[in-house]
Amino acid sequence: MNITSKQFSFVLAAFAAITLAGCGGSGSDQLDATTGVFNLSVSDSGIEDAAKVCIKFDGVQLKKADEDAPVDITFDDPQIVNLLDNQGANSQPITSAQVDAGNYEWIRLMVDASRGNDAGSADTDQTDPACLADDGSYLLTETGMHYSLFIPSGDQSGLKLIKDITIPVNASGNYTAEWDLGRSFIAPPGLAPDAIMKPVVKLVANNEVGTLVGQVADDLLSPESCDAEFAPKVYVFGKDVEPNPIDFPSDDPDEIFEPDPNDPVATGLVEQQEQDDGSMPYRYSIGFLLADDYKAAFTCDGETFVPAEGKPATVPVGGVEEVNFDAEDLPAAM
């Protein structure tokens, strides 16, 4: 990995707790009174019908608040991540780099995602979570269909995530880029075999987040009330937002994505999960939520919610909040 800017040249720092293949590094004892370590991981909230979602990262840029030129962190070997292996509170580190300590305004993920590159076409194994090392970013469905992912203008600008970032002196700043896969990918017929990857990604500081988990009663997943084409999910809204359907991004590749403030801040797939006693209840896990008060609601059609007004959820820093959905949450029969 190489780190460069117009003003500075930096060496790497790698913690013993995190080993990044192909990134190289030197010990954290080389930090001095002007530098810190920027640690970045990636995670996602899950998406239905996909066998793997492979994202190829060539590097990261950071823009310091008091400098004009961003710092370029270029990977010696690209980091290729199957996002489906990193759902809920799980994540995969992609860089651990020594940079100037201080405040930064944004980062840019340098993603290999350009139109027409036929990425993933040679990947024929839906059961193997490994991604093809030499391809760009792609999605492989459970039925074996391939989509080469591209970001409109992304081959020039990558994915820019704006957030106040602090790298402390002689210590580390730990951050995670969290994808909302259910809203990120748009595959209009006219673009096949390409698919658009919209920038529905948030950047969070790991010391500011918690996790929301819970169980969904079998009664809420009856075929009579659910849409067979929709994977059941839990939506998380701001505490003052009434549960409502998602305003999905336009399938126009040239249209800039502007998030709706009434959209959920996160979503999580509801899936059967085997427990220690052998039971298979329906559960969900949503990680990397900023510690705050929220409303959570279950939906199995994307249009109606249980309960309609949502359930309060308070996510603590570094902790887990559990919110379950039961048959009692259904509206009373008329």
N, C-alpha and C positions, 0 to 999 in steps of 0.2 A: 504494500500500500504506500502510495506517495502522497504527501501533504504539501501543497504549495500555495503561495499567494504572491502578489506583486511585491509585497514588503517583507515577507517572512518565509523561512524554511524551517519546518519542524520535524522531529523524529517521533517514532511511534512509542506508545506505552500500552502494555497489555497486562491485565491483571491475571494472576494465577487462577482465579475462579472462572475466567472466561477465556477459552481458546478459540480463536477464529481461524479457520483453515485458510491459508493463502494470504493472510493479512500481515504475518510477521510481527515483530514488536520488540520492545526492550522493557526492562523492569520499571515498575512505578516509582522505584527509588530515584529515578532520574528526573522526577518532577522538581521544579524549582519555584522560586517565589513569584513567578509571573505566569505559570502555566497550570493547567488542570487537564482532566481527561473527559472527553465526550464519548459516552456510551449510548449507542442507538440499537434498539431492537424493533422487530416488526411483528404484528399480530393481526388477527381478523375476527370478524363476528360470524363467519360461516355463510354458506350459500347452498341452496338445494340443487340437486341434479348434477353436481360437479364431482369428478373423481379427483382432480388436482387442479390447483391454480398456481402456476409457476411464474414467479416474478424475478427478473434478472436485474441486479443492481451493479452498476459499474463504479459507483462512488457516491459521495455526498458533498454538498457545498454548505458552508455556514457563513452568514453575513453578520459581521460584528457591528454593533450599534454605532461605534465611532470611527468606522473605516468604510471606504468606498468599495474596495475590491473584496469579494468573498474569498474565504479559504477553501481550497479544493482538496478533498480527501479522495484520492483515486486508488481504487483497489488493484493490487497486483494481479489478483485473480477475481473475477466477478463473483459476487455472492448470489446464489440462486436459491430461492426460498419457495417451498410449497406452502402457501398460506393456510391450506386446510389442515396442516399439521400443527398449526399455532392458533387454535381457537380459544375463546373464553379468556382465562387468565394466563394462558400459555403464550410464549413469545420466543423468537429466535434472534439472537444478536447478530448484527451485520457489521458493526465497526466498534472499535475501542481505540480512540486516537488522542494523542496529546496535542492540545491547542492552547492558544493564549487564554488565560482566565479572563472572565468579564461577562458582559451582557451581549447577547446576540439577538437579532431581529427575526431571522427566519432560517430555515434549512431548505435545501432542494435535494430531493432524491433523484439521482441520475439513473433512471430506469431505461433499460433496453426494451423499448416498446414502440416500434415503428411499423407503419402500414405496409402490407404486402411482403413481409419477410418469411411467410410460411412457417413460422415458429411452431414447434411441437408436432409437425406432421409425421415424424418418424416415431412418435411415442404411441405405442399401441397397447400398453399394459395399464388398465385402469386400476388394477389391484396393487401396483407398486407405487408407493408415494414418492419415489425418487423422480427428480426432474432431469431432463436432458441437459447436460452441462454446456453444450455448444450452441444451444438455441437461445432466442430471445424470450420474451414473456408470452405465455400461452395458457389457455384453459382447455382441459380435456374433460368431456362429460362422461357420465356413467354409462352412456350408450356408445361411447367411442368417437364422438364427434370432436373435431379440433377447431379451436378458434385462436388465431394469432391476435394477441392483444396490442392495441396501439393507443397512445395518448395523443389527442390532437395537439400538435406543436410540441409534443413531449420529447421527440428525438432531439429538439434543440434546447428546450427549457426544463425538461424533467417535471417532477411533481414538487411544486413549491408549497411549503407548509409554514404559515406565518404564526409565530408564537414567541413570547418573551422567553428566552433561554438563558440560563445562568450557569456558567462553568466556574466552580469555586477554585480558589488558589490551593494548589497541592492536594486536590481531592477530585472527585468525579461528579459529573452531572449526568444522571441516568434518565433516558427518554425512550418512549415507545411510539412508533407510528402505527396507528390502529386503523385498518381498512374496514369499511362497511361494504362487504362484498355484494350484499343483496341489492345495493343501489349503485355500485361502481361499474357494473358491466352491462352494456347495451349492445344487442346483436341484431340490428335491422337486416332484413333479408338482402337488401341491395349491397351490403358490405361483405357478405360471406366470401371467403372463410375468415375474414377479419371481424373483430369485435372491438367496440370502443371501451376504453377504461377511463371513466370519469374520475376526477380527483376527489372522491368522497373518502377522504383520509383525514384523521385528526392526529395531532402531535400532543402527547401528554408527558408531564414529568412524573416519574414513577413514585416519587414521594408525596404525590398529591392525589393518588387514585386508590380505589377499592374495587370490590367485586360484588355483583348481584347474582344470586343463584336461587333456585327454587324448583318445586315440583308442580306438575299439572295433572289434575285428576283425569282418569281415563274417560269419564263422562263428558268432558269438554271436547273430546276428539272424535265424537261420533260422526259417521259418514253423513248423517242427516243434516248436521250443522256445519260441516267443513267442506271446503272446496278441494276436490281431488287434485287439482292442478297447483295448489298453493301449499307450501310447506309450513306447518304451524310454527308460530314465533311468539316471542314476548318482545313488545316494544317498550322502550323507556323514553318518557317525555319529561320536559321541564315541569317543575312542580305546579306551575300555573297554566299548563297547556292541557286542554281536553284531548283524550285519545282520538286520533283521526288518521285516515289513510295517508300513505306516503305520497308525496309529490315527486314522482320519479323523474330523473334527468331526461332531457330531450334526447332523441336518437340522432339529432343533427350534430355531426362531428365538429362543426364550426361554431356551435353555440356554446358560450361560456357558461359553466355550471355555477348557479347561484343558489345556495341552500335556502330552503324555506324555514324560517324560525319556528314554525309550528310542527315541523317534521320531528320524528323521534331523534334523540341524541345518540341512540344505539339500538340495535336489535340483536336477538339471539335465537338460534334455532332450538326448537323443542324436539328432543329425540329420546328414544329409549336408551337408558344407561343401566348396565348391569351393576347390581349392588353386591355387597359381601354375602348376603343371604341368598343370592341367586335370583332375586326378584328383578324385574325390568320396568321400573316406573319411567314415566316421561319427565325429563328434567331439562333445565337450561342453565347456562352459565354465561354471564356477560362480564368481561374483565375490562380493566383500564377506564373505569368511569371516574370522573372527577368527584371527589368527596363532596356530596351535596344532597339536597332533598329532591326527590323525583316522584313521578307517577309511573307505575308499571301496569301494563295491560296485555292480556293474551288475545291472540287472534289466529284463526285458522282459515280465514278467507281474505285477509288484508283490508276488509271493509268494516266489519263489526268487531267490537271489543268486549272482553269479559274481565272485570266488570266494565260497564260502559263509561263510568267516570274514572276508572283506573284505581290502583291501590297505592297508598303512600309507601315510599321506600327511601330510607336514609342510608346512604352509602358512606361508611367511615374510611378514613385514611388508613391504608394498609390492612383493612379488615374485610369481612364478608357480611353482607346483609342477605337474609333469606326471605323471599316473598313467594308464597304458594298460592295456587289457584285451584279452587274447589268447586264442586257442583253448586254450593250455596252462593257462588258469585254470579250464577246465571240469573237473568231477570225473572221475576215471578211470572208464572203463566197467567194470562188474562182470563 
